[in-house]
Amino acid sequence: MNVYFGHYDFGGYLMKLSCLQENLSKGLSIISRAVATRTTLPITQNVLLSTDQSQLKLAATNLEIAISCWVGAKIENEGAITVPARVFNEFISSLPSDIISLNLKHHTLELKCGRYEARINGLDAADFPPIPQVGDGFRTKMKAEDLKQAISQVAFAAATEESRPVLTGVQTEFEGGRLTLAAADGFRLAVHRSNLLEPVKDKVSMIIPAKAYNELNRLMTDPEQEVEITLNTQKSQILFKMKNIEMVSQLIQGTFPNYTQLIPQTYTTKARIDVAEFQRAIKMASIFARDGSGIARLIITPGATVEAGKLTISARADEIGDNIGEIDALVDGEAAKIAFNARYLSDVLSVIKQAQVSLEVTTPSNPGVIRPVGADNYDHVVMPMFVQW
């Protein structure tokens, strides 16, 4: 990370403190996913322990994201050290639920808990990559529950391969009182709109790595809490602040595709389907589809009345066999057929909370749109697969 805020002078301090095993173990689990795994900078495989505002601060970074967590502690001497994350985490999580004392002597951290003790060799905290301080810049707030739903319904649609870096991120747009998230991998597009607690004056757009959003989702365990969002003035890093937890992420530089052009505005056939029934039919089709290029064929058939329509879902694999499933649907428009990647349908259905979805299609070669019924803040576009009918 390229923001530097100086470093402590640790020369005169021998850190000495005590805290509860349960709290320390929980704090380590919070920051552990930010610890680097494969890296050319070995110290990023360590966790930073430092005293901060009468608490124990834990921090980890893989140079793309940094997570900090504050744990209640009784501080006797101020100080800081970095220790190997895996060893420290495993040892702390194995200890009984009791008070742990941590005492730093030179570069060795001594731990005592009941009848157990250990000594772990550390590295100087001054050599640890500085955790960015995202100061005055763009700032807003939103409910964790709303942000969590937005991330859950969008981030999975981002690309996982690095050939087009911007597609591994989530287009994030703040405008007025609204946050819009969009992600696409070339085969599907997810767009979610939600409300901010604090409206913003100017429209601000950025691309946040999907991996960072997924980590943030993991950290938001209390749906009632508020998340404070701050973008630094250079528009290179963003800070998400919760109670006793902070996460800083680098941004992806580049221009995200104009996704609004990819959302079909009209349809010739619209089917309204029960989500649970749709999921069941797709799950069964997937058993055969995975050996048949992942293809699930959908046929929408209108009935004598709108309520009497049906959706037929089938899949086949030449060497294994085939299956057909039929579910009720409210069909508006003409008969239609279209094929999709079964996994893409399964992915989107698994993140929709409403009981029903609408599927809008035009031709077998045009994308389909899935929307939750009863909510107008989510659009999911899926590209069709070309098949011989």
PyMOL commands that set and color helices and strands:
alter all, ss='L'
color gray80, all
select helices_A, chain A and resi 21-34+42-45+85-94+125-127+144-157+165-168+210-219+259-262+275-289+306-308+342-349
alter helices_A, ss='H'
color red, helices_A
select strands_A, chain A and resi 16-20+46-52+55-61+65-72+74-77+80-84+99-105+108-113+116-121+138-143+169-175+178-184+188-195+204-209+226-231+237-242+245-250+269-274+295-301+309-317+321-333+336-341+356-361+368-372+378-382
alter strands_A, ss='S'
color yellow, strands_A
deselect
rebuild
show_as cartoon
